[in-house]
Amino acid sequence: MADPAGYEVSYSFGNFQANNPTSPLPAAQVDNELANIATAVAELVASIKNVRRSDGALQNGIVTYDSLELGLQLTFDPTNGALVAAAVSTAQAAAASATTQAGIATTQAGVATTQAAAAAASAGAIDLSLYLAKANNLAGLGNVDTALANILAMKRDGSTATGRLAKTTTGQNAFTNWNEAVESGWYNGFSLANQPIYGGGVNDWLVQVIAMSNLYITQIAYPFAAGTSTSSIVPFRRHGYNNAGSLAWTAWESQATVPVGTTIWVNGTNAPAGFLKENGALLSRATYPALWYYANASGNIVSEAVWSSTSSGAFSTGDLSTTFRLPDSRGEFIRHWDDGRGRDAGRVIGTVQADALKSHTHNTTAMQEDGLVSDVTAGSVRGGTNGSRTSGDASTGASSETRPRNVTKLACIKY
């Protein structure tokens, strides 16, 4: 027999009365609701009679042997000793396993408690004053886009370190020398001793320290050069090592693939990323701090007046304050600096040398007969006697310069 259907209200007489206070209840709806109630009650009574006798006991066949759980079945057939023994063995094994698992759980709970206590102690020992302001890191946690932007902002992007998660070098963590940054982490410091040498007077550095031990350390330094492009920001790296039991440091090394100030030749008309055309352009010292630092220390820098007159292959000091000028290699052959060898003695690096033809003579031979012979190999022979050999000058060529066979390339300088 299917389960009896319950009674479901199909009409709200309260709503009707509230909306129609002076009208009698709708008789048809009342009769319908009473009929639904009668049907539901009748099904419930019939369902009860299927499992209960008139004396209150259960009907025959309602509970069968197979419907009983195993433990109750055994009580009906105590002679089945093997089945009873198997059931007892299974129960005992389950009890033993439960006891073992309980012991493991207790041990793990103890370990977890110990670890939680250690973590709490460690967290309590952290001095948040050693870190920069966290407001920008925590702002916008309820907004996925803002939180992601805050996380991405922690990369080295040429901006300031405000709000970044980096230890400062002031307060309780104060030191004045990058040699003292020996614990793993990120540090931000300004004008500290033993900082990398970088152009433009950059003194603000973000330094990552990776310490294997107190005698094996790597430092990676990123300069804060506001307003510069990311491609011009060059990291530096050095290592601390064990020197007879003491910490010694290697020199800072630029991680640029091509050193700043290097000239390359390319086969196109545009400079590649990180390079400028070597075209004598006037540049901002603030925009290209590393190249300006290189130029100023190169020994190949002159005033604007000297650059314009004789030394366009050098850097110039620009306006002596905010600018400097690149060398101009356009349309020029390159001659390596003599540097004391004597082949091109007296030359100053970066100076321009005009084209020239080495002094020489051409010998011509003419046999004279009865007078002057002229126009010998585009020259002239004057005087002489019959059968004499006479030398003279000859000229040739129609170009405005003396040059070898050549191909053109674009000179570019690394900044």
Secondary structure, DSSP 8 states (H G I E B T S, - for coil): ------------HHHHHHH-TTS---HHHHHHHHHHHHHHHHHHHHHHHHHB-TTSSB-TTSS-STTS-HHHHHHH-TT-HHHHHHHHHHHHHHHHHHHHHHHHHHHHHHHHHHHHHHHHHHHHH--GGGB---HHHHTTTTSHHHHHHHHHTTS--SS--TT-S-EESSGGG--SBGGG--SSEEEEEES-BT----GGG--EEEEEEEEEETTEEEEEEEE--TT--GGG---EEEEEEEETTEEEE---EE--SS-TT-EEEESSSS--TTEEE-B--EEETTTSHHHHHHHHHSS-EE-HHHHHHT-TTSEE-TTSSSEEE--B-TT-------TTSSTTTT--TT-----------------B-SS--B-STTBB-----BT------B-----SS---S----EEEEE-
